Amino acid sequence: MAHKTILIAAGGTGGHLYPAIAVADEIRKQRPDIRVIFVGTHDRIESREVPRAGYPFFPIAIEAPRKNIKSLFTFPLKFGKAVLDSLRIIASEKPAAMLGGGAYLSVPAGIAAWAYRVPIALLEINSIAGAANKLLAKGANKLFVAYKESLSQFPINIASGATVSGTPVRADLGANEVSIEDARASFNLDPARTTILIFGGSLGARAINEAVEEIAGPLADTGYNVLWQTGKSVDLPALQTKFASKPNVRVMDYIYDMERAYRAADLVVCRAGASSLAELARLGKATVLVPWSKAAANHQEENARAFERDGAAIVLTDAEVKQKLMPTLQEILGDDNKCTAMSAAMKRRDNPDAAAVVASWLIERIV
């Protein structure tokens, strides 16, 4: 009898982790008798968020290879140990299937799964496929992608049977029925004002922050609420002091209740990470996307342009955002039809069954 365990290797960033947790949640919903376990790095986001989500977590010590002399010598040793640790985990837990979430940490787990002939599924959430998934594709059994544009980057034998699933998003996103007015009031903002939500990830985004610092005051004076997550890499007290006289500018280094923040917003300004895009699509939020210019293979801009082509977003590069953010916001917010059309186009990008599609393949490996 097959063991009722599924292993997921995902993390490093929230963009790779949260879609994987959404799949795990769907497995738990469909088949509560199946045990889902996670492998991840011992000191990154997954080490905190996976246990918080209620799943067993098996840490491995692995770092991304660096382009320096020290890494040339230390990386092979660390990678070899990560493979050995992954082999021990699989030998002990005997998973019936594995899902690789695309981060470098999934490679040692994938090699171990392949060695034990565990069926492997890969989830590629970016339009530019990551190196980890391209490497593991040679031994994988199934590929799920968010963007059809990524299929040409994989070997034909796995690309030909791939499923364009979209990016999994947790099922309860959007289920919160708090009113828009109450959501705004919970951030001490005027419940009646049109609201702009701005964020750039947990550490923030310098280009976005510098642009918003210049325009937050004028936006508030024009009649808008500005809900601004700066990230941890700013002098928050200085910014809060600067905008203390602007009651409709709320400056926070981190927003824990992002769903409430989304609910409060009429328009969003953010990076173009795959998870954020999937959440925006689920909630149908008109968006100005500022893709991170240093993302691997410029995949954030590729992601963003796909949404722009559909009319769901307007894209500003890091180099453009300081000069163009204010007129772009004015253009969108000054035209109710444009904002509504962008919102509808964003909603059409949603793939509500993404998590269920991936979960079902994994569940089917258990007989």
LINJOGI-V280397 format. One line per field, one symbol per residue. ss: DSSP state (A for helix, B for strand, O for the rest). phi: phi as a letter, one per 30 degrees, with the letter a starting at -180 (. if undefined). burial: 1 if it has 24 or more other ideal C-beta (glycine too) atoms within 12 Angstrom, else 0. A space follows every 50 residues. Layout:
ss->???
phi->???
burial->???
This chain:
ss->OOOOBBBBBOOOOAAAAAAAAAAAAAAAAAOOOOBBBBBBBOOOAAAAAA AAAOOBBBBBOOOOOOOOAAAAAAAAAAAAAAAAAAAAAAAAAOOOBBBB OOOOAAAAAAAAAAAOOOBBBBBBOOOOOOAAAAAAAAAOOBBBBOOAAA AAAOOAAAAOOOBBOOOOOOOOOOOOOOOAAAAAAAOOOOOOOOBBBBOO OOOOOAAAAAAAAAAAAAAAAAOOBBBBBOOOOOOAAAAAAAOOOOOOBB BBOOOOOAAAAAAAOOBBBBOOOAAAAAAAAAAOOBBBBOOOOOOAAAAA AAAAAAAAAOOOBBBOOAAAAAAAAAAAAAAAAOOAAAAAAAAAAAAAOO OOOAAAAAAAAAAAOOO
phi->.ddcbbcbcakibdeddddddddeddddddbdddccbccaddbceddcdd dddjcdbcdbcbbddccbdedecddeddddddddddddddddchddabcc djdedddddddddddchdecccccccdcddddddddedbdcabcbdbddd ddcceedcddcdcdcicdbedddjddcededdddddchcddcdebccbab jdcjbeddedddedcddeddddkcdbcbcdidcbddeddddecddcdccc cbdacdcddddeddccbbbadcdddddddddecicebccbdddcdehhdd ddedddddddidaccbdedcdddcddddddddddbedddddddddddddd bdcedddddddddddcc
burial->00011111111111111111111111110110011111111101111011 00101011111110000000000010011001101110110011111111 11111111111111010111111111111101111110111111111001 10110001100111111111101100000100110110110011111111 11011111111110111111000111111110010000100010010111 11101001111111111111111111111111111111111110110011 11111111011111111100110111011101100001100110111011 11011111111110110
